[in-house]
Amino acid sequence: MPTTRRRSAAPRRALFGKILIANRGEIAARVIRTCRRLGIKTAAVCSEADRGALHARMADEVLEIGPAPSAQSYLDQEAILRAARRCGADAIHPGYGFLSENPEFAEACGRAGVVFIGPSGGSMRKLGNKIEARRRMIAAGVPVVPGLQGKKLSEEDFRRWAKKSGYPILLKAAAGGGGRGMRVVRSPEALPAALSAARGEARGAFGDDTVFAERYLERSRHIELQVLVDERGSGVSLGERECSIQRRHQKLVEETPSPVVDETLRRKLGRWALTACKASGYTNAGTVEFIRDSEGRFYFLEINARLQVEHPVTEMVLGLDLVEAQIRIASGEPLPVPTKGLRPRGWALECRIQAEDPENGFIPSPGPIRYYRPPEGPRVRVDAGVAEGDEVSRHYDSLLAKLIVWGKDRLSAIRTMEVALAEFRIAGVPTTIPFHRRVMADSEFRSGEIDTGYVERLLSRQPPALDEELEAAALVAAAVLHRRGASRPLPANPSATNAWTLAGRQAMQGRWGLTNPWRG
């Protein structure tokens, strides 16, 4: 893959006139903001449940595409393509999740004359099947975790391989993602039930029960590389993200750079990442995921053919807008960033603020957001998908917002995150803010000695005892606020609210970019 070229030699084409965002929540709002800056009109799609959602309020126009269940709305390809034709969109940005990694949808967009902002359907197919992706990486010389793969493996096949390789092993769905169809097996006795569960989950989630096995790497770290590749084959690696803080394979805190990656290793991983993209003919933005074992060895995991939730930390240290880069590449422009010389500046951290109850097994907590005040100030960025008065739907992901901070070094970024988390106020639904505050204060995290088992270790420890006097003061303050009516429900009839209050609320939301200033 070529890595250098004369950027100024290639003429720039006109960007799209209108982009339809085939997603919801914070990522839809995030894409809309970049489009506004670029002067591109936006169209949002929404389900019946999302008629009043923030992303629908922000877009230049809104098209309702079906009932609340995702299968009948955000996953309905025909409904989204009809919406694109109705509004005259030139392109579709899929965000992440939903149809973002669906090769059939990417190809259907092409047949409909609409540009899909992402990789081609063909490269997605090469990468979507993890067994095929492993085969391609092995052929390209990129190391993969030792494993057992095949289309019709029996329980006895897994048993023989595990006996030879050693337990624990990790069962993974060939068509999987997001932790579905994954099971850690620590003994021969546990294999039958784990294999049955993995196959059943894979069949239900992906329509394919093919499962393969890898050695399960204890105390490993999850490190991924952000890449951009244009349609001419020029590619650049934008550095790594440390994503080891996970619970049940779901990332909770991300940062860049990684505490265990130096410049020499960064260049090596970047070469592997671009090699992996070349092996599959990949274009646009993507993420190449690696796992690092306790001995410091790296292995390829997979390529995520889309924008990642955690992409803002890369933007913070490089001063880039990855959504803009996606749009420019999809419009046919050459790579919009230099292929050499990019160095991360400082450190960035991201905490995912979710409507989940960390005191109760992180169960999703739908309901109304009665109070919402995000932190502000230098070095702080909030990508939100909700505003005060919105409803957290039980139909969709529980992610409310992403809190991203920057610091000159890791400790500085942690301190900024601590202050920002303390300032973040959300009432009405439990959130993961208390969990993140505990992480930021934890000595193991602050030292950078983290791995994918960190969260389980943290949760197994008793949380720090509360200061009794401070707790009593907090209870008194809460009681006073309650008496003042701070916790009363929002009025069902907006007309009952004082007009000055509404005007003030709208002004504040506009100040934070929470509403469309052109839509009242």
Backbone hydrogen bonds, N-H to C=O, Kabsch-Sander energy under -0.5 kcal/mol:
donor,donor_aa,acceptor,acceptor_aa,energy
7,R,5,R,-1.0
9,A,6,R,-1.2
10,A,6,R,-0.5
10,A,7,R,-0.9
19,I,41,K,-2.5
20,L,91,A,-2.6
21,I,43,A,-2.7
22,A,20,L,-0.7
22,A,93,H,-2.2
23,N,21,I,-1.5
27,I,24,R,-0.6
28,A,24,R,-1.1
29,A,25,G,-2.0
30,R,26,E,-2.5
31,V,27,I,-2.3
32,I,28,A,-2.3
33,R,29,A,-1.9
34,T,30,R,-1.4
35,C,31,V,-2.4
36,R,32,I,-2.5
37,R,33,R,-1.9
38,L,34,T,-1.9
39,G,35,C,-0.6
39,G,36,R,-1.4
40,I,35,C,-3.0
41,K,17,G,-2.0
43,A,19,I,-2.1
44,A,61,E,-3.0
45,V,21,I,-1.0
46,C,63,L,-1.9
48,E,66,G,-2.1
50,D,47,S,-1.0
51,R,48,E,-1.1
53,A,50,D,-1.8
54,L,385,G,-0.5
57,R,53,A,-1.8
58,M,54,L,-2.0
59,A,55,H,-1.6
60,D,42,T,-0.6
61,E,42,T,-1.0
63,L,44,A,-2.6
65,I,46,C,-2.6
66,G,46,C,-0.6
72,Q,69,P,-1.5
73,S,70,S,-1.7
75,L,70,S,-2.9
76,D,73,S,-1.6
77,Q,75,L,-1.1
80,I,76,D,-2.0
81,L,77,Q,-2.5
82,R,78,E,-2.6
83,A,79,A,-2.0
84,A,80,I,-2.2
85,R,81,L,-2.3
86,R,82,R,-2.6
87,C,83,A,-2.1
88,G,84,A,-0.9
89,A,84,A,-2.1
90,D,18,K,-2.4
91,A,18,K,-1.3
92,I,115,V,-2.8
93,H,20,L,-2.4
100,S,97,G,-2.7
102,N,99,L,-1.6
106,A,102,N,-2.1
107,E,103,P,-2.3
108,A,104,E,-2.3
109,C,105,F,-2.3
110,G,106,A,-1.4
111,R,107,E,-2.1
112,A,108,A,-1.8
113,G,110,G,-1.3
114,V,109,C,-2.9
115,V,90,D,-2.6
117,I,92,I,-2.6
117,I,115,V,-0.6
118,G,116,F,-1.6
124,M,120,S,-1.9
125,R,121,G,-2.1
126,K,122,G,-1.6
127,L,123,S,-1.3
128,G,124,M,-3.4
129,N,125,R,-0.9
130,K,128,G,-0.7
130,K,174,A,-3.7
133,A,129,N,-2.5
134,R,130,K,-2.4
135,R,131,I,-2.1
136,R,132,E,-2.3
137,M,133,A,-2.3
138,I,134,R,-2.5
139,A,135,R,-2.2
140,A,136,R,-1.7
141,G,138,I,-1.2
142,V,137,M,-2.7
145,V,300,F,-0.8
148,L,213,A,-2.5
158,F,154,S,-1.9
159,R,155,E,-2.4
160,R,156,E,-2.7
161,W,157,D,-2.3
162,A,158,F,-2.8
163,K,159,R,-2.1
164,K,160,R,-1.8
165,S,161,W,-3.2
166,G,162,A,-3.4
169,I,185,V,-2.4
170,L,214,E,-3.2
171,L,169,I,-0.5
171,L,183,R,-3.2
172,K,212,F,-2.8
173,A,180,R,-0.5
174,A,210,T,-2.9
176,G,173,A,-1.5
180,R,177,G,-1.6
182,M,179,G,-1.2
183,R,171,L,-1.9
185,V,169,I,-3.1
185,V,183,R,-0.5
186,R,184,V,-0.5
190,A,187,S,-0.6
191,L,187,S,-0.6
191,L,188,P,-1.0
194,A,190,A,-2.0
195,L,191,L,-3.0
196,S,192,P,-2.4
197,A,193,A,-2.5
198,A,194,A,-2.7
199,R,195,L,-2.5
200,G,196,S,-2.5
201,E,197,A,-2.6
202,A,198,A,-2.3
203,R,199,R,-2.6
204,G,200,G,-2.3
205,A,201,E,-2.4
206,F,202,A,-2.7
207,G,202,A,-0.6
207,G,203,R,-1.4
208,D,202,A,-1.0
212,F,172,K,-2.6
213,A,148,L,-2.6
214,E,170,L,-2.1
215,R,146,P,-2.3
216,Y,168,P,-1.7
217,L,215,R,-0.7
218,E,216,Y,-0.8
220,S,217,L,-0.8
221,R,292,R,-2.4
223,I,221,R,-0.7
223,I,290,F,-2.0
224,E,241,R,-2.3
225,L,288,V,-2.8
226,Q,239,G,-2.3
227,V,286,G,-2.7
228,L,236,V,-2.2
229,V,284,N,-1.1
230,D,234,S,-2.7
233,G,230,D,-1.8
235,G,2,P,-1.1
236,V,228,L,-2.3
238,L,226,Q,-3.6
241,R,224,E,-2.4
242,E,255,E,-3.4
243,C,222,H,-3.0
243,C,241,R,-0.7
245,I,253,V,-0.6
246,Q,244,S,-1.4
247,R,250,Q,-2.5
250,Q,247,R,-1.5
251,K,249,H,-0.5
252,L,245,I,-2.8
253,V,245,I,-1.2
254,E,350,E,-2.1
255,E,242,E,-1.7
256,T,348,A,-2.1
261,V,258,S,-1.4
262,D,260,V,-0.5
266,R,262,D,-2.8
267,R,263,E,-2.2
268,K,264,T,-1.7
269,L,265,L,-2.9
270,G,266,R,-2.4
271,R,267,R,-2.1
272,W,268,K,-2.1
273,A,269,L,-2.7
274,L,270,G,-2.4
275,T,271,R,-2.2
276,A,272,W,-2.6
277,C,273,A,-1.9
278,K,274,L,-2.5
279,A,275,T,-2.2
280,S,276,A,-0.5
280,S,277,C,-1.2
281,G,277,C,-0.6
281,G,278,K,-1.0
282,Y,277,C,-2.4
284,N,229,V,-3.9
286,G,227,V,-2.0
287,T,304,N,-1.8
288,V,225,L,-2.6
289,E,287,T,-0.6
289,E,302,E,-3.4
290,F,223,I,-2.7
291,I,299,Y,-2.4
292,R,221,R,-3.0
293,D,291,I,-0.5
293,D,297,R,-2.7
296,G,293,D,-2.1
299,Y,291,I,-2.2
300,F,143,P,-3.8
301,L,289,E,-3.4
302,E,289,E,-0.9
304,N,287,T,-3.0
304,N,302,E,-0.5
305,A,303,I,-0.7
306,R,304,N,-1.9
307,L,95,G,-0.6
311,H,308,Q,-1.7
313,V,310,E,-1.4
314,T,310,E,-0.5
314,T,311,H,-0.7
315,E,311,H,-1.7
316,M,312,P,-2.5
317,V,313,V,-1.5
318,L,314,T,-1.4
319,G,315,E,-2.0
320,L,315,E,-0.8
322,L,320,L,-0.5
325,A,321,D,-2.1
326,Q,322,L,-2.4
327,I,323,V,-2.4
328,R,324,E,-2.8
329,I,325,A,-2.5
330,A,326,Q,-2.6
331,S,327,I,-1.7
332,G,329,I,-1.5
333,E,328,R,-2.4
345,R,317,V,-2.3
346,G,344,P,-0.6
347,W,407,G,-3.2
348,A,256,T,-2.7
349,L,405,V,-2.0
350,E,254,E,-2.8
351,C,403,L,-2.5
352,R,252,L,-2.1
353,I,351,C,-0.7
353,I,401,A,-2.8
354,Q,352,R,-0.8
355,A,398,S,-2.9
356,E,354,Q,-2.1
357,D,363,I,-1.9
360,N,357,D,-1.8
361,G,358,P,-0.6
362,F,357,D,-2.1
363,I,357,D,-0.8
363,I,360,N,-0.9
365,S,355,A,-3.0
367,G,392,V,-1.5
369,I,390,D,-3.1
370,R,368,P,-0.9
370,R,427,A,-1.7
371,Y,427,A,-1.6
373,R,425,R,-3.1
380,V,377,G,-1.3
381,R,404,I,-2.9
383,D,402,K,-2.3
384,A,382,V,-0.8
385,G,400,L,-2.8
389,G,369,I,-3.1
390,D,387,A,-2.2
392,V,367,G,-3.4
393,S,391,E,-0.8
396,Y,393,S,-0.7
400,L,353,I,-2.7
401,A,353,I,-1.8
402,K,383,D,-2.2
403,L,351,C,-2.5
404,I,381,R,-3.2
404,I,402,K,-0.6
405,V,349,L,-2.3
406,W,379,R,-1.8
407,G,347,W,-2.5
413,A,409,D,-2.2
414,I,410,R,-2.5
415,R,411,L,-2.4
416,T,412,S,-2.1
417,M,413,A,-2.5
418,E,414,I,-2.5
419,V,415,R,-2.0
420,A,416,T,-2.5
421,L,417,M,-2.8
422,A,418,E,-2.0
423,E,419,V,-1.4
424,F,420,A,-1.4
425,R,373,R,-2.6
426,I,424,F,-0.5
427,A,371,Y,-2.4
432,T,354,Q,-1.2
436,H,432,T,-2.3
437,R,433,I,-2.3
438,R,434,P,-1.8
439,V,435,F,-2.1
440,M,436,H,-2.6
441,A,437,R,-1.3
442,D,438,R,-0.7
442,D,439,V,-1.2
446,R,442,D,-2.5
447,S,443,S,-1.8
448,G,444,E,-0.5
448,G,445,F,-1.5
449,E,444,E,-1.3
450,I,448,G,-1.7
452,T,220,S,-2.7
454,Y,451,D,-2.0
457,R,453,G,-1.8
458,L,454,Y,-2.7
459,L,455,V,-2.9
460,S,456,E,-1.4
461,R,457,R,-0.7
461,R,458,L,-1.1
471,E,467,D,-2.9
472,A,468,E,-2.4
473,A,469,E,-2.3
474,A,470,L,-2.3
475,L,471,E,-2.3
476,V,472,A,-2.1
477,A,473,A,-2.4
478,A,474,A,-2.5
479,A,475,L,-2.3
480,V,476,V,-2.4
481,L,477,A,-2.4
482,H,478,A,-2.3
483,R,479,A,-2.2
484,R,480,V,-1.7
485,G,482,H,-1.5
486,A,481,L,-2.5
488,R,485,G,-1.5
496,A,493,N,-2.3
497,T,494,P,-1.7
502,L,498,N,-2.1
503,A,499,A,-2.5
504,G,500,W,-2.3
505,R,501,T,-2.6
506,Q,502,L,-2.7
507,A,503,A,-2.2
508,M,504,G,-2.3
509,Q,505,R,-2.5
510,G,506,Q,-2.5
511,R,507,A,-2.0
512,W,508,M,-1.6
513,G,510,G,-1.2
514,L,509,Q,-3.7
515,T,509,Q,-0.6
519,R,516,N,-2.1
